[in-house]
Structures are given as C-alpha cells and as structure tokens.
Amino acid sequence: MARSTRNAGHEGRKLSRSFGLLALLGAVLVVAGLVGLAYTEFATLTTMLLFGWLLLVGGVVGLAHAIQSRGSGFFWLAVVVAALNLAAGVVIIRRPEGSAEALTMFAALLFLTGGVFRLAGSVVVRGPQFGWTLVQGAFGVLLGVLVLANWPSNSRYVIGCFFSLALLFDGLGLIAIGVGGRRIVTLVSDAVSSGDGGKGTPPMSPTPPQAMAKPSDGGQNPTQT
C-alpha cells in the first residue's frame, strides 16, 4: 500500500511538472503575441521569413523523400511539389514585403468568400445555429472588405497582427490548460493520500455476544428450577 502511494505521488509530481511547463510555454506565447501586436511591421516581416524558411526546409525534406522513393509511381509528383516549395521559399525569403502583399490579398479574399458562403448558407438552411452563423458570415465579409479597402498599404501589419493574435490566444489556452491540469492533479493526489490514510486505521472490535442478548424483564436473571 505504501509503495503504491509513493508511485502515485511520483506520477502526480511528474504530471504537475508537465502541466507547469505547458503553462510556461503559454506565458511565452502570450508575451510573444503582445510584442507582436506592439510591433506589427516587425511581426509581419518575421512571419514571412519564418514561413519562407519553413517552405524551404519542407521542400528539401520532400525532395530527399522523393529521391528515396524514386521507384514509386508518385516520384515525379513529389519532385514537382518539392520544387514548388523550394521556389516559393526562396521567393518569400528574398522578397518578404511583396510576399506579404500577396498573402494579405489572399487572406482578404478568403475572408470575403468565406463570409459570403456563411451568409448564404445561414439564410438557406436556417438551422439551430442560424444567428451565430449569420454573425460569423457578416464579420468575415466586413473583415475582407476592410482589408481590401486599404490594400496594399495595410500589408505591412495585417499578417503580423493576425499571427500575433493567434499566438496570444494559443498562449492563453495553454495557460488555462496548464493551471487547470495542475489543480486537478493536486486534488487527485490529496484524495489518494487521504484515502490511504483512512485505510490504515484499525477496525472496530466486534460487539461481544453477551452484550447482544436481550435482558429479561425487571433486570433480573430468570429463576432456575
């Protein structure tokens, strides 16, 4: 019993440390998101360079994988995809400002078309989430129109703002998961410890049979014949 209690305590400490690291990572993401919101142009440039390097590394890995599987039927398709990733990565790294303009235009069109489809779907279907879908569609259309109205001058901060907001909300979610997980682990560990402590108490002694006998009337023993 004591060994199982020690094992449970050890696992609880490991889980608590893991949730603590998760909350720490969330705090780092929150700080990065706030810094990105304060310096949106720098965040946009950093996001584009990061995106370009990811495409470049993905293209190299895809090309290596295609060479390893050159006997398969998808060899040339994998080579073409890897070459496109390499080309896109090189272009984005060399021209991050122009790439940010193109990506901003793509994001605006995506918001606009997505909002229009949500509006049309909510009006046609009229399901249980009609109001929420209508609000989402209207917000998407409004966001797409606002981005397109100020394009391309707003391309210096739109991508950085979106990326910083994503970091901020992801960090807040990780902090909530980490803090809540540590609290649950602490409650479970306390419950296990208290339960094991209660099991160690000695059992109550049984009632002797003489005490269970029903006394005779008048509190006197019956007369013997």
C-alpha positions in Angstrom: 0.0 0.0 0.0 2.8 2.4 0.9 4.6 1.6 -2.4 1.5 2.3 -4.4 1.1 5.6 -2.6 4.7 6.6 -3.4 4.2 5.6 -7.1 1.0 7.7 -7.2 2.8 10.6 -5.6 5.7 10.3 -8.1 3.4 10.2 -11.1 1.4 13.2 -9.7 4.6 15.2 -9.4 5.6 14.4 -13.0 2.1 15.4 -14.3 2.2 18.6 -12.3 5.6 19.5 -13.7 4.4 18.7 -17.2 1.4 21.0 -16.8 3.6 23.6 -15.3 5.9 23.5 -18.4 2.7 23.8 -20.5 1.6 26.9 -18.6 5.2 28.3 -19.0 5.0 27.8 -22.8 1.7 29.5 -22.8 3.1 32.5 -21.0 6.0 32.7 -23.5 3.4 32.7 -26.4 1.4 35.4 -24.7 4.4 37.6 -24.3 5.4 37.0 -28.0 1.8 37.8 -29.1 1.8 41.1 -27.1 5.2 42.1 -28.5 4.0 41.3 -32.0 0.9 43.4 -31.5 3.1 46.3 -30.3 5.4 45.9 -33.4 3.2 44.7 -36.2 5.6 45.5 -39.0 8.4 43.6 -37.4 5.9 40.7 -36.7 4.9 40.7 -40.4 8.5 40.6 -41.6 9.3 37.8 -39.1 6.2 35.8 -40.0 7.1 36.0 -43.7 10.7 35.0 -43.2 9.6 32.1 -40.9 7.1 31.0 -43.5 9.7 31.1 -46.2 12.2 29.1 -44.3 9.5 26.5 -43.4 8.7 26.2 -47.1 12.4 25.9 -47.9 13.0 23.2 -45.3 9.9 21.4 -46.4 11.0 21.4 -50.0 14.4 19.9 -49.1 12.8 17.2 -47.0 10.2 16.4 -49.7 12.9 16.2 -52.3 15.0 13.9 -50.2 12.0 11.7 -49.6 11.2 11.7 -53.3 14.7 10.6 -54.1 14.5 7.8 -51.6 11.2 6.6 -53.1 12.1 7.1 -56.8 10.8 3.6 -57.7 7.2 4.5 -56.8 4.5 5.9 -59.1 4.4 9.2 -57.3 8.0 10.1 -57.8 7.6 13.0 -60.3 4.6 14.4 -58.4 6.7 14.5 -55.2 9.6 16.1 -57.1 7.2 18.8 -58.5 5.7 19.6 -55.1 9.2 19.8 -53.5 10.4 22.1 -56.3 7.4 24.4 -55.9 8.0 24.6 -52.1 11.7 25.4 -52.7 10.8 28.1 -55.2 8.2 29.6 -53.0 10.5 29.6 -50.0 13.3 31.3 -52.0 10.9 34.0 -53.3 9.4 34.7 -49.9 12.9 35.0 -48.2 14.2 37.3 -51.0 11.0 39.4 -51.2 9.2 39.3 -47.9 7.4 42.7 -48.5 5.9 41.6 -51.8 5.1 38.2 -50.4 3.3 39.9 -47.5 1.2 41.9 -50.0 0.2 38.8 -51.9 -0.6 36.8 -48.8 -2.7 39.8 -47.5 -4.7 39.8 -50.7 -5.2 36.0 -50.4 -6.3 36.4 -46.8 -8.8 39.1 -47.6 -10.3 37.1 -50.5 -10.5 34.1 -48.2 -12.3 36.1 -45.5 -14.7 37.6 -48.1 -15.6 34.4 -49.9 -15.9 32.5 -46.6 -18.2 35.2 -45.2 -20.4 35.2 -48.3 -20.8 31.4 -48.2 -21.6 31.5 -44.5 -24.3 34.2 -45.0 -25.8 32.3 -47.9 -25.8 29.0 -46.0 -27.3 30.5 -42.9 -30.1 32.1 -44.9 -30.9 29.0 -46.9 -30.5 26.3 -44.2 -31.8 28.3 -41.2 -30.5 25.7 -38.7 -30.3 25.9 -34.9 -27.1 28.0 -35.2 -28.7 30.5 -37.6 -27.9 33.6 -35.6 -24.3 32.6 -34.8 -23.6 31.6 -38.4 -25.1 34.9 -39.7 -22.8 36.9 -37.4 -19.7 34.9 -38.4 -20.5 35.5 -42.1 -21.1 39.2 -41.6 -17.9 39.5 -39.7 -15.9 37.7 -42.4 -17.4 39.9 -45.1 -16.6 43.0 -43.1 -13.1 42.0 -42.4 -12.4 41.1 -46.0 -13.8 44.4 -47.3 -11.7 46.4 -44.7 -8.5 44.6 -45.7 -9.2 45.0 -49.4 -10.1 48.7 -49.0 -6.6 49.5 -47.5 -4.6 47.1 -49.6 -1.6 47.1 -50.2 -0.6 49.7 -47.6 -2.0 47.6 -44.8 0.0 44.5 -45.8 2.8 45.7 -43.6 0.8 45.0 -40.4 -2.2 42.7 -41.3 -0.2 39.4 -41.3 1.7 40.3 -38.2 -1.4 41.3 -36.4 -3.2 38.0 -37.3 -0.1 36.0 -36.3 0.3 37.9 -33.0 -3.4 37.4 -32.2 -3.0 33.6 -32.9 0.0 33.4 -30.6 -1.9 35.4 -27.9 -5.0 33.2 -27.9 -3.0 30.0 -28.1 -0.9 31.1 -25.2 -3.9 31.9 -23.1 -5.4 28.5 -23.9 -2.2 26.7 -22.9 -2.1 28.7 -19.6 -5.6 27.7 -18.9 -4.9 24.0 -19.6 -1.7 24.0 -17.5 -3.2 25.7 -14.5 -6.4 23.6 -14.6 -4.4 20.4 -15.1 -2.1 21.1 -12.1 -5.2 21.9 -9.9 -6.8 18.6 -10.9 -3.6 16.6 -10.3 -3.3 18.3 -6.8 -6.9 17.4 -5.9 -6.5 13.8 -7.1 -3.2 13.4 -5.2 -4.8 14.8 -2.0 -7.7 12.4 -2.4 -5.4 9.4 -2.8 -3.4 10.4 0.2 -6.4 10.9 2.4 -7.9 7.6 1.2 -4.8 5.7 2.0 -4.5 7.3 5.4 -8.1 6.3 6.2 -7.4 2.7 5.3 -4.7 2.4 7.9 -7.0 2.9 10.9 -7.6 -0.2 12.9 -11.0 -1.8 12.6 -13.6 -1.6 15.4 -13.8 -4.5 17.7 -16.9 -6.6 17.3 -19.6 -6.4 19.9 -19.5 -9.4 22.3 -22.4 -11.8 22.0 -23.2 -11.3 25.7 -24.0 -7.6 25.0 -26.3 -8.6 22.2 -28.5 -10.7 24.5 -31.9 -9.2 25.3 -32.1 -8.6 29.1 -35.0 -10.2 30.9 -37.9 -8.2 32.5 -37.1 -6.4 35.6 -33.3 -6.6 35.1 -33.1 -9.9 37.0 -31.9 -13.3 35.8 -34.6 -16.0 35.3 -35.2 -18.4 38.2 -33.7 -21.8 37.9 -35.9 -24.8 38.5 
